[in-house]
Amino acid sequence: YPYTTKLCKSEDDDQIITIAQVPGLQLTIPNQCLTDDVFITLTVYYWDSPYRCGLQSEDDDTYLINLSPIVRLEPDGYQFNCQQSFKVILQLPIPSANQLCQDFKIKDIRELDLQLAQRSQSDIEWHIESITNQPTVSILQTKNSCCISIPIYHFSDYFIFIKSLYSRASTYLFPSYQQKVVAAAYLSSIDYLLRTANLTIYLIRSDFYRTRIGKFVNKNSKDKELSCCGLEDNIFENGLYKIRFDPGGLECRNNEFLEQSLEINWDKNIEGFHRLDFNCNVQYPVDQLFTIAKFIIKPISNQKNQNPKLLTLTMPQPVTESSSIPPTSITPNIDGAPISMVDNISINKFQQILKDNFDEFSRLVPVDEILTVLERKQILSDRDVINIQNKMHEDERIELLFNIFCKHRRVIDFLTFCQLLKEHCVLAVQDFGKKMEMLLKDARS
């Protein structure tokens, strides 16, 4: 990873530290901030695991969009002697700024809910704070570049990001040397005459998993998703790996694929996953299959970690009656009001509120981004989504979504919609969601 180390002396002039491989990154240290001589190291870990781990829990329904690389300042925890008139300033480059402005139809990244994450190396959790509209934070955005400068008071890990419910925004692909991996595997329908089936395995970057997994299997496909075990929390470095097929319920038909090589290069793999395909003989009746196969994955080039990894594929366990009960979901409401009170708003009053705010609705609602979330929340049906997507122009898609809410949905459905808007990363969209929620509250009273 790119890094630099510099001896900074307290009696010297102000210090400026940069890394040539990372344009825009700069640490400025006024000489008054140093109480003694110290070797200062800057290291850039881009967006690699495990340096970004701990930001999201598994049940977090949002997407994290990285804006800056992760920067580590050492010695860890070193404290500066900062005063109001002189501060240590860390300038972080935001290479995706202009693209994000296009994606979210904004003029400046100041319109986004920018979040700063920082933690010491000994910390498990990140400390996160909003830096939007903070007077101590400066943003310089031009046609070709963007940098955000923040005052810091101690050394630790830093980076800037936004969170959104939607995955359509462009994520800048920083150089990558290693990534945490999630495995997914699928077994095709079995040819009972030949007793054969096709097995497909995906090794997916963990931060790409949610946006990629839906593309691997068609909804109408008869492929069965298998349970994958053994690669949890494993990190795959760039390099060459030897993969050995250890048969179980399936046996590889082609001896050439019993041992094969896989080159992993996250730096060049813009799709974020690697795929392995096997044509297999089915060894046992399908109802007796449990352990499908095992795969031993061994690094064979210059990876730092040379320990082999074991991936075990099994048939998914049948769903029991108790496990089939969906978890209780929390239905949004207004200031704790019961659903009955929210739905007690008259239809005419609800429709009038929507019609009075149609101009803002059409200007601010990110219709193309929010459709899949509304479908997942069961506010829109598959047919609704298809009908909206089939409209050629955005204003037509907006109008159809508006009419669905106005004529065919309950107040509580629109309230859920407002909650989604409040979790958008564009501040104006958040404000519109809050405004509509407040109007519903006033209408209730």
Secondary structure, DSSP 8 states (H G I E B T S, - for coil): --EEEEEE-TTS--EEEE-TTSTT-EEEE-GGG-SS-EEEEEEEEET-TTTTTTS--TT--SEEEE-S-EEEEESTT-B---BTTB-EEEEEE-TTHHHHHHHHT-S-GGGB--EEEEE-TT-SS-EEEE-TT-TT-EEEE-SS-EEEEEEESB--EEEEEEEES---S-------SEEEEEEEEEE---BTTTTEEEEEEEEEEGGGHHHHGGGTS-TT---EEEEEES-TT-EEESEEEEEEEEESSEEES-GGGTEEEEEE-TTT-TT-EEEEEEEEEE-S-GGG--EEEEEEEEE-SS-S----EEEEEE------TTTTS--------STT--HHHHHTS-HHHHHHHHHHTHHHHHHH--HHHHHHHHHHTTSS-HHHHHHHHT-SSHHHHHHHHHHHHHHH--HHHHHHHHHHHHTSSBHHHHHHHHHHHHHHHHHH-
